[in-house]
Structures are given as structure tokens and as C-alpha cells.
């Protein structure tokens, strides 16, 4: 079988792991046997990917991130350095809770900033932007800009990663200054106009 992705000699890729074409696995990474990884992904130094993990295409996982079981990352997700996923809500060393994992979903295009934490059971909406150090303990809307501990929404972001001039609530429209794409806010939801 021809391997069509790059693995650094210090990395461990367990037999059975599925890794898509053009992906890059860097220094001291460990990818578990059950992991399913798409095309064009990058895993920085000291990353761990569990067995029950699905990762889409073009996902960037920066240094020192552990993607634990029950996490799904859709296409184009960015995981900043040392950000954290959990999979047990109330862990105790002396209590086994592997049958209580809560699933976490990070939708297409979302950014999870450096040192942010995503508490298990949350869904991070598409193209949402979680700021550095934020702690997400509830679902995040599409295009939302989240900061703080616990994370709270302070605005909206475009697909391009630019802050949109939109209120948190109400009805309004905005244009991404970098791309010219138009966004609309209605009923507390931001969406890209086709």
C-alpha cells in the first residue's frame, strides 16, 4: 500500500488509522488506530488523536492539542496551540466513565483559539470564532465570536475571519470588508447570503 501523506519519523500512527492524501503528521504525534482523518490536514508537534475521532479535510491542529474520543471536526477547522477538548463532564480518577462520553462537534470552518477549552457535549457552529483562552461550555451559534471564561458572545465573524459590523440581536446586514460577501442577522442567527 502506498502512503500518500507525510509522517515524521518520531510520530506514531497506529495500524488501522485512516489518513487522507496530502496530510502531514509532524514530530511526536500519536494517531490512534480508529481515527478517520481527511485530506490535506496538518498535525503539529505533540498532538494526540483518539480512536473515536473523525476529522474532515483541510483541518489544522496546532502543537500540543489532544483530540479525544467522541470529537468530530468538520472540514476547515483550525485548532490553535494547546487548546483543549474534554469528553467526560465530571471526571474522577477513581470512577470509570468511558460509557458517559459526551460527543463534541466542531462545524465547518470554525476557529478554536490558542489555549481555549471546549467542554464536552457542545457544538461549535460553522465559521464560529472562539478567542484565545475562552472556555466554551454550551453550544456556539454559526459565525459567533466568543471570548472569556465562561465564553460569551461579543460579536459575529465572517467566513474570512473578519469581524462583522452586526449587533448581537435584531435584524441587520453587513459586508465582509475583505471578500465583499454579505451577511444577514435575523432572529438571533447570522447567515451568509447566497
Helices and strands as residue ranges (DSSP letters): E 6-7, E 12-13, E 18-19, E 24-25, E 30-31, E 36-37, E 42-43, E 48-49, E 53-55, E 60-61, E 66-67, E 71-73, E 78-79, E 84-85, G 98-100, E 104-106, E 111-112, E 117-118, E 123-124, E 129-130, E 135-136, E 144-147, E 152-157, E 163-164, E 172-175, E 182-186, E 189-192
